[in-house]
């Protein structure tokens, strides 16, 4: 078991604390362990999503990517839209 070296406190809304306590009872672990598991799960999910995005980007580049003129036209379009933000156009 890991040595717990850091203590922290944070505020949770009523719905979240109810869920935390429920998971703690269901899993028969401390609330701190529920938080540790949730963080571990969230990190794994975020890394998996990043890996998928990176894989898609690498595949896209391997297939030749985007022609320079097409990319420049898109950037010009984005710049034009940004210039008109907040103007109701």
URMO-V586298 format. One record per helix or strand of 2 or more residues. SS is the DSSP state (H for helix, E for strand). FROM is the first residue (numbers start at 1). TO is the last residue. Records with the same first field share a line. If there is no record, write none. Layout:
SS->FROM-TO + FROM-TO
This chain:
H->14-27 + 31-62 + 68-83
